[in-house]
Amino acid sequence: MKVEYLTIGKIARPQGNKGEVIVNIETDFPSRFFDADFLLVKTENQTLKLKVLNARNHKGRVVIKFEGYNSINDAETLRDAEIIIPESEKKEEEDYFYYHQLEGLDVESVDGEEVGRVNSVIVIDGQNDVLEVKDKDGRDILIPFVKDICVDVDLEEGLIKVNMPDGLKEANFVKEKTKKRHYGKKTQKKDKE
């Protein structure tokens, strides 16, 4: 059976000149970085099991020192690598979902009106995640993924129930040019638990 993996962080760059790397957190459970003796690091060519010597917080990110990485040149080889976990290690908590689980779900209002289907999840650093929903006319609608609006997510039924305030749907129709300029890249998978 093939093991599926989920990304919990992405190595942005070396930090300092002693082999440390700075990691962008892509999990709601950053304690994973501090509790781990080893982490799986997926580079472009291979997946490495690296021993964690030290991990610390740094301005909303994590700085990690791996065994065997002792210079800025060593750390540079890990730039853009992903820190991954087997999907079997995901934390099962009722109010958390992985982004890939939300993509493709139907969206309807609490009154039963069809809104559309989740095309992707947009991650905006320091803000709430946003569902990009394509309606039946092919227009994109941005819906904040917050409990007050997305009141029920039923993965078995493949449905998200939304309670959208008056005018939110119309106000959040997106023009393609605006979406790219303001919302950055889309995340395909995140350890969103």
Secondary structure, 3 states (H helix, E strand, C coil): CCCCEEEEEEEEEEECCCCEEEEEECECCCHHHHHCCEEEEECCCCEEEEEEEEEEEECCEEEEEECCCCCHHHHHCCCCCEEEEEHHHCCCCCCCCCHHHHCCCEEEECCCCEEEEEEEEECCCCCCCEEEEECCCCCEEEEECCCCCEEEEECCCCEEEECCCCCHHHHCEECHHHHHHHHCCECCCCECC
